[in-house]
């Protein structure tokens, strides 16, 4: 009994270390934690295992002064009900959680979290958004380069006239040098040429080099990419009318829900967004319009959708779900093909 009592502390540490290491190496940790924090779990598991080994190999030393022992020392090293209860409280919950905890979320849980169709509603997003573009105003006419040079020359001349002292030879030399250098500013010289200038994009090309089509001719995107782009017109043009390829979870309209803008063959494509851990998980969703509903696809099943992106104006005022999106348009994918796809290794978007 005494040896078993000594074994309880290292056994507790060993179990915690083994379970943490198991979650890391089995890949189950990807369902609960951001990749940035996963190495810390592995380090903690290894340290717990090493601590358990040290506690088992180097037990508490016996008291050197046996003559000072009291009657309480007769129970030293024995198993007490309190130690057994503490041992079970530390081990059983963790073991059961490791065994029965789900690695994915169902459609009901996703709906209870609330579908996010505006990127500003996701946690930790406000700091990453760029400053909104100011509304277009009346454009100020821009002078041609030679005209700009003439204006600058007149300004230099007026400054020279208003000076109290007469211009010196140095002033004349400076003015003459300014005139020579400001005749046609910015124009390429014969020596420099324009071979390093980037080519002007054609009307049908992709303006953003990061959004190049893959071998199938589709631009791989995430749900969050389309929601981000909806915030500014300069980014919407990168996706508007383009053929994209996107992976997400199928979610049909909830029965009885009032969503008049959702057509009969449309559905929501959802991707879970994680900032830190599963506790802050939020489902980002984008609407998909199809000619017919995908067959034999269960709720929260994984799909690969290929289609064109359209940004459409939303109805004024609060939507049926009570959210006022303002002037932010709604991204919609007009599907050309829908197919089942295996569950990705990383189920979340970070």
Residue pairs with C-beta under 8 A, 6 or more apart in sequence:
1 77
1 78
1 79
2 77
2 78
4 79
5 77
5 78
5 79
5 83
6 59
6 60
6 77
7 56
8 79
8 83
8 87
9 55
10 52
10 53
10 55
10 56
11 52
11 87
11 91
12 52
12 87
12 90
12 91
13 48
13 49
13 51
13 52
13 55
14 48
14 49
14 52
14 53
15 90
15 91
15 94
15 95
16 45
16 48
16 90
16 94
17 44
17 45
17 46
17 47
17 48
17 49
17 50
17 51
17 52
18 45
18 49
19 45
19 94
19 95
19 98
20 41
20 42
20 44
20 45
20 48
21 42
21 45
21 46
21 49
22 28
22 98
23 29
23 32
23 41
23 98
24 38
24 41
24 42
24 45
27 345
28 103
29 38
29 41
30 38
30 345
30 346
30 347
30 348
31 103
31 104
31 278
31 347
32 277
32 278
33 41
33 276
33 277
33 278
34 274
34 275
34 276
34 277
34 350
35 346
35 350
37 276
37 277
63 69
63 73
104 300
104 343
104 347
105 272
105 281
105 300
106 299
106 300
107 251
107 299
107 300
110 249
110 251
110 270
110 272
110 283
110 300
111 251
111 254
113 281
113 282
113 283
114 282
114 283
114 321
115 251
115 268
115 270
115 283
115 284
115 285
115 321
116 122
116 227
116 273
116 282
116 283
116 284
116 285
117 227
117 284
117 285
117 286
117 287
117 323
117 325
117 330
118 227
118 230
118 323
118 325
118 328
119 125
119 129
119 224
119 227
119 228
119 230
119 231
119 284
120 126
120 129
120 231
121 282
121 323
122 224
122 273
122 275
122 282
122 284
123 273
123 275
123 280
123 282
124 275
129 228
129 231
130 231
130 232
132 231
132 232
133 232
133 233
133 234
143 151
145 184
145 185
145 186
145 187
146 183
146 184
148 185
149 182
149 183
149 184
149 185
152 178
152 182
153 178
153 179
153 182
156 175
156 178
156 179
157 175
160 167
160 171
160 175
167 175
188 194
201 207
206 212
206 213
206 219
206 238
206 242
207 237
207 238
208 238
211 219
211 221
211 238
211 239
211 242
212 219
213 219
213 243
214 220
214 245
216 245
216 306
217 243
218 243
218 244
218 245
218 306
219 239
219 242
219 243
219 244
219 245
220 244
220 245
220 246
221 239
221 244
221 245
221 246
222 246
222 271
222 349
223 246
223 248
223 269
223 270
223 271
223 284
223 285
223 286
223 349
224 271
224 273
224 284
224 349
225 239
226 239
226 244
226 246
226 286
226 309
226 331
226 333
227 284
227 286
227 331
228 235
229 235
229 236
229 238
229 239
229 311
229 331
230 236
230 311
230 328
230 329
230 330
230 331
231 328
236 311
236 329
239 309
239 311
239 331
240 309
240 310
240 311
241 308
241 309
241 310
242 308
242 309
243 306
243 307
243 308
243 336
244 306
244 307
244 308
244 309
244 333
245 304
245 305
245 306
246 269
246 286
246 304
246 305
246 306
246 333
247 271
247 302
247 303
247 304
247 305
247 341
247 344
248 269
248 270
248 271
248 286
248 302
248 303
248 305
249 269
249 270
249 271
249 272
249 300
249 301
249 302
249 303
250 267
250 268
250 269
250 270
250 294
250 297
250 298
250 299
250 300
250 301
250 302
250 303
251 267
251 268
251 269
251 270
251 285
251 299
251 300
252 267
252 268
252 293
252 299
253 259
253 262
253 266
253 267
253 268
257 320
258 320
259 320
259 321
260 320
261 315
262 287
263 289
265 289
265 290
265 291
265 292
265 293
266 287
266 288
266 289
266 290
267 287
267 288
267 290
267 293
267 294
268 285
268 286
268 287
268 288
269 285
269 286
269 287
269 288
269 303
269 305
269 333
270 283
270 284
270 285
270 300
271 283
271 284
271 285
271 348
271 349
272 281
272 282
272 283
272 284
272 347
272 348
272 349
273 281
273 282
273 283
273 284
273 348
273 349
273 350
274 280
274 281
274 348
274 349
274 350
275 350
281 348
284 349
286 331
286 332
286 333
287 330
287 331
287 332
287 333
288 305
288 307
288 332
288 333
288 335
288 338
289 332
289 333
289 334
289 335
290 335
290 338
291 335
294 303
294 338
294 340
297 303
297 340
301 340
302 340
302 341
302 342
302 343
302 344
303 338
303 339
303 340
303 341
304 338
304 339
304 340
304 341
305 333
305 335
305 337
305 338
306 335
306 336
306 337
306 338
307 333
307 334
307 335
307 336
307 337
308 333
308 334
308 336
309 331
309 332
309 333
310 331
310 332
310 333
310 334
311 329
311 330
311 331
311 332
312 329
312 330
312 332
313 327
313 329
313 330
314 325
314 328
314 329
314 330
317 324
318 324
319 325
